Amino acid sequence: MPARPNILVILTDQQTHGALSAHGNPNLHTPHMDSLVRGGISFRNAYCAAPVCGPSRGSLMTGRLPHRTGVEVNGPDVRPGVATMGEHFRQAGYRPYYAGKLHLGPRPSKGVQDDGAKRGFEFLCDEYPEGIPPQLGSDTDPIWTNHAVEFLQQQSPRGAEAESPFLLVASLHNPHDICYWVMEWSHIVDIPADSDLPPLPANFEPVEDEPGFVKLCRHRTEYGPEMSWTHEWDETAWRRYLYVYDRLTERVDRQIGRLLDALEERGLADDTLVILTSDHGEGVAAHRWVTKLMLWEEVVKVPFVMRLPGAIPENRIDRTQLVSGLDLLPTLCDYAGLAPPEDVDGQSIRPVVENPALPGRASVVTQLQAFMSEETKKGRMIRTARYKYIAFSHGERPEMLFDLEDDPGEMRNLANQPDYGAVLAEHRALLQTEVERTGDSFDVQAR
């Protein structure tokens, strides 16, 4: 392993953890992401810091929870004074570059000029190219990938000349296009006969006595209104939606293949740490949910795959360790030989990569602010080795507790079952500890 490897971070948008054929999904084919799984380690219990684009990306870039970055809903930039990945690596002598979707504050444009949106990165292209509709990754992803590939083709293999290592974030848009298909952009993907559609998931139906907060979010018409478009769907419509999501995931896989091919062709693969992850997942019809902005497993669990030949074991799937999007920045720092920025909430996962017998994280927290115009309507989730506890700020039955070992589909809410009173109290206390430790305003005791 080189002392300071090059780094390629590949971000997809809205890719649930199961949307890789290497993870056992028979309904799609993702050969390029699969090659990363075979060439490295894939964590199956990786969670986003927030189940929506901007807040999660703020956390990926800083290692801090959303309420500490100032990005709790889409729109704001990371608050001044909070160190970002680009700034931290630039100060350490890396060359940080970015291609694609940032979704934090003002849209950055190509170049090195300080326009308030760069935060240490040099953007290889405009976030949204002129003349291209910003909505569709099917339009933007090939263009963003062109710029990232061109950059990689210009880099010198290690040893060819004395050049400082690069950090490149290639942030692609798909399978996010599913949001627009749900809202009747049916031209995005051609759909076959109904007999060729994927089956519905085993946890298709909502949980019994669904919390009032979840019901409220089903009828949201602003800031993630996609759920409101599904109320009249029959089961065939839901299966069509799953088919489209799989095809959009395959589209982004093809762009990832171009990035990996460029690394190989330029002789950079052996000296480059590659990490693939996503800002958040997708409902994929679990509990009749589409897109994001909820705390179901399918929405909050994401791929987290790492490859570095000679330093990271090949073809290992880890189903035990808990990983957070908050851990991305500290992990990159660890492999680069850097101390992480001060006061981060994440931690490096390099120790458990090298020794999976280590305990690693005891828990993972995910934060949800579900309405842009109603800041008090929030949710919090804490996942431990076996259980997952969810608390909402409003509505009837505001708690959920799931035994993910016996009930991975979250079909049986245990929060009101007397036999689980001690487990519920324990997880309330764990969440309260995290709230107090990080200065979160969420009121756990209001349940």
Buried (B, 14 or more C-beta within 10 A) or exposed (E): EBEBBBBBBBBBBBBBBBBBBBBEBEBBEBEBBBBBBBBBBBBBBBBBBBBBBBBBBBBBBBBBBBBBBBBBBBEBBBBEEBBBBBBBBBEBEBBBBBBBBBBBBEBBBBEEEEEEBBBBBBBBBBBBBEEEEEBBBBBBBBBBBBBBBEBBEEBEBBEEEEEEBBBBBBBBBBBBBBBBBBBEBEEBBEBEEEEEBBEBBEBBEBBEEBBBBBEBBBEBEEBBBBBBBBEEBEEEEBBBBBBBBBBBBBBBBBBBBBBBBBBEEBBBBBBBBBBBBBBBBBBBBBBBBBBBBBBBBBBBBBBBBBBBBEBBBEEBEBEEBBBBBBBBBBBBBBBBEBEBBEEBBBBBBBBBBEEBEEEBBEBBBBBBBBBBEEEEBBBBBBBBBEBBBBBBBBBEBBBBBBBBEEBEBBBBBBBEEEEBEEBBEBBBEBBBEBBEEBEBEBBBEEE
